[in-house]
Amino acid sequence: MAQTHNSVFEAAYFASREYRTQLEDRPVMPRHEDLIRLRHLHEPLPGEGTDETAVIEKLHEIGSPNTVASTGGRFFGFVVGGALPVSVAANWLSSTWDQNAGSWLLSPIAGELEVIAGGWLLELLDLPRDAAFGFVTGATMATFSSVAAARSSLLKRQGYDIKKLGLVDTPRLRVVMSEEIHPTNIASLGYAGIGTDQIEYCPVDDQGRIIPDQMPELDSLTIVMLQAGNINSGSFDDFKTVCAIAKEAGAWVHVDGAFGLWARTSQSKAHLTDGIEMADSWSVDGHKWPNLTQDSAVYFCRDKDAVHDVFGVDATYLMKDANRQPNNYTPELSRRARGIEFWAVLKTLGASGVASIIDRCCDHAQLIAQGLESAGYKILNDVVLNQIVFVGDDEAHTRRALKFIQDSGRLWLGPTTWKNHHAMRISVSSAATTGDEVLECISIMTAAFNETKK
């Protein structure tokens, strides 16, 4: 039996190594003939077991060609980072340990690394060092966690204990947010019992930034949601001005920093985040920048008591000692040990290494934008970070050019609608992207403009 298990681990290792080494040569999206082979996986539930090594080999044979090569250097769709090798390796080891990160007793290593990684992140992002934090699946749950804490804190100031009384007859909260807020923020509000009728949308400027003097008057029952990194333009709201207004009114400010909060680590980009430390809560993905594996995010909250009011769990079998209990900071009790990967990546890269990934991606975006303009495309946004929105001569040309680009198989980017334009969007989010790949992609996009122009 031991030999069998060694065999299955070796099969997984060799499959993973082969997949990574072939990334440069394979098409970014699955080929049609590979998609057809997915049908072979649809079979009746086996009555008897199957050799575990054969299962992994089949998974690699059919599964690997049917993945999107988003962990490589030529995927510019959505805002999806690659996975650094150390993140993958830490994920393997963590999965081998099979730790339940809910309590310190269940996994001392997971509990301690959460404490260390959380402290490192607060230092790296220059946020209040005593803020509470929780490791969650993605920015959606990070925002939900923050909103739930905000809801508890604001209502408690009004003398209403939501943990005891629930949502019935609560004072009505208001939410003020950008017209261009990411939809996951609206979903997060719904999870917290805050309806769409409670949202008041603010006008934005030509880059998608909230116009502070056109916000509605704030009060002590208001949650303001700001963006560090508009999903299209990459722009940043005016944190300093809005936070000052909110503080005067007693409102709560949450910052959706899914990818843009990492700009704070870069000397050349940190100015975009001026005043962000004045907010009350923040959410950020690790699986965008700095390229952890998927399902890696964290939120930070200034009000520790509110976090404990929402997520604190009390049971006779749970530990109560001097150690930080992870289950008191997140929606889940049983969960994987995400802090291990954060620790491994931060330990490997250091502050300068994280900043280098952000700077390199942003430099690539600038070079791509210049190449697109030279080719004849129109850039619709100020390229301040890693996002580029661009169009051809007209909508039909834009659509033809996008199809040409996607059909090349060498890179992938997707469509978007921004400022009433049907456009294309590029997000440079992978540490794997090289200068040579950037030049190759510029060449393909230039050919797309010329070949599809009438």
Secondary structure, DSSP 8 states (H G I E B T S, - for coil): -HHHHHHHHHHHHHHHHHHHHTTTTS-SS--HHHHHHGGGG-----SS---HHHHHHHIIIIIGGGS--TTSSSB-STT-----HHHHHHHHHHHHHT--TTSTTT-HHHHHHHHHHHHHHHHHTT--TT-EEEEESSHHHHHHHHHHHHHHHHHHHTT--HHHH-STT----EEEEETT--HHHHHHHHHTT--GGGEEEE-B-TTS-B-GGGS----TTEEEEEEBS-TTT--B--HHHHHHHHHHHT-EEEEE-TTGGGGGG-TTTGGGGTTGGGSSEEEEESSSTT---SS-EEEEES-HHHHHHHH----TTS--SSS--GGGSSS-SS---HHHHHHHHHHHHHHHHHHHHHHHHHHHHHHHHHHHHHHT-EE-S--SSSEEEEE-SSHHHHHHHHHHHHHTSS-B-EEEEETTEEEEEEE---TT--HHHHHHHHHHHHHHHHHT--
